[in-house]
C-alpha cells in the first residue's frame, strides 16, 4: 500500500494520481493496476471494470465475468483500506494534511507488528 502526500482542497483520486505522476510511473514500470469505475479513462496500465452506458441496456455475459474477476482482485486492496479505517485515529484526524501520510505509514507499521504477535 502507498499513501501520497496530501493535495490542497478536495481532489478526486484520479486527479491526485495524475498530479503525483502515479499513472505514468505504473505504466513506465509495466505495473497493472485494478481500479474501480470512477477511474474510467485513466489510461496506461490502469484497468477498470466494464460500465453499463445509457445506450447499452445490459452487459454481456463475458463482460460480467470480467467484472467478477476484476472485483476478486480488487478485494485485496479494499481489505487494506478497511484495515486503515479500523484505526479510529483517522476518523478524527485534524492535523495538517501533509502529516497524514506519515500517520498512515505509522498505522501500517503498527498493524503489521500487531498481526505478527497474534497466533494464526
C-alpha positions in Angstrom: 0.0 0.0 0.0 1.2 3.5 -0.8 -0.1 6.8 0.5 0.6 10.0 -1.3 1.2 13.4 0.1 -1.9 15.5 0.6 -3.1 17.9 -2.1 -4.8 21.2 -1.2 -8.6 21.1 -1.2 -11.0 18.3 -2.2 -9.3 16.4 -5.1 -10.7 13.3 -6.9 -8.5 10.2 -6.6 -7.8 10.2 -10.3 -6.8 13.8 -10.4 -4.5 13.2 -7.4 -2.9 10.1 -9.1 -2.2 12.2 -12.2 -0.8 15.1 -10.2 1.6 12.7 -8.4 2.6 11.1 -11.7 1.3 7.7 -10.3 -0.3 6.5 -13.6 2.8 7.4 -15.6 5.0 5.6 -13.1 2.9 2.5 -13.0 2.8 2.4 -16.8 6.5 3.0 -17.2 7.2 0.1 -14.9 4.5 -2.1 -16.5 2.5 -2.5 -13.3 -1.1 -3.4 -14.0 -3.4 -1.8 -11.5 -7.1 -2.7 -10.9 -9.3 0.3 -10.1 -13.0 1.0 -9.7 -15.4 2.5 -12.2 -14.7 6.0 -11.0 -11.3 5.8 -12.7 -12.6 5.1 -16.2 -10.3 6.8 -18.7 -7.2 6.8 -16.5 -5.2 5.1 -19.3 -1.9 3.4 -19.0 -1.9 0.1 -17.2 -4.9 1.0 -15.0 -7.7 -1.5 -15.5 -11.4 -0.6 -14.7 -14.5 -2.8 -14.9 -16.9 -2.6 -17.7 -19.5 0.1 -17.1 -23.1 0.0 -18.4 -23.9 3.0 -20.5 -27.3 4.6 -21.3 -27.0 3.3 -24.9 -26.3 -0.3 -23.7 -29.0 -1.8 -21.6 -27.0 -4.7 -20.2 -23.5 -6.0 -20.1 -22.7 -9.2 -21.9 -22.0 -12.5 -20.0 -18.4 -12.1 -20.9 -18.2 -8.5 -19.6 -20.0 -9.6 -16.4 -17.4 -12.5 -16.0 -14.6 -10.0 -16.4 -16.2 -7.7 -13.8 -16.4 -10.5 -11.3 -12.8 -11.5 -11.8 -11.8 -7.8 -11.5 -13.8 -7.5 -8.2 -12.0 -10.5 -6.8 -8.6 -8.9 -7.5 -9.7 -5.6 -6.1 -10.9 -7.2 -2.9 -7.3 -7.3 -1.6 -6.9 -3.6 -1.9 -10.3 -2.9 -0.4 -9.4 -5.1 2.6 -6.2 -2.9 3.1 -8.3 0.2 3.1 -10.8 -1.2 5.6 -7.9 -2.1 7.9 -6.8 1.5 7.8 -10.3 2.7 8.6 -10.4 0.4 11.6 -7.8 2.6 13.3 -10.2 5.3 14.6 -7.5 7.9 14.7 -8.0 8.6 11.0 -11.7 9.5 11.6 -10.8 12.3 13.9 -7.6 13.4 12.1 -7.5 17.2 12.4 -3.8 17.9 11.8 -2.1 19.5 8.7 -2.9 17.2 5.7 0.8 16.9 5.0 1.2 14.9 8.2 -1.5 12.4 7.2 0.9 10.4 5.0 3.3 9.8 7.9 0.4 8.9 10.2 -0.9 6.3 7.7 2.6 4.8 7.3 2.9 4.6 11.1 -0.5 2.9 11.4 0.5 0.3 8.8 3.7 -0.5 10.7 1.7 -0.9 14.0 -0.8 -3.1 12.2 1.9 -5.4 10.9 3.5 -5.6 14.3 0.2 -6.4 15.9 -0.5 -9.1 13.3 2.8 -10.8 13.9 2.0 -11.2 17.6 -1.3 -12.9 17.1 -1.3 -16.7 16.6 -2.7 -17.9 13.4 
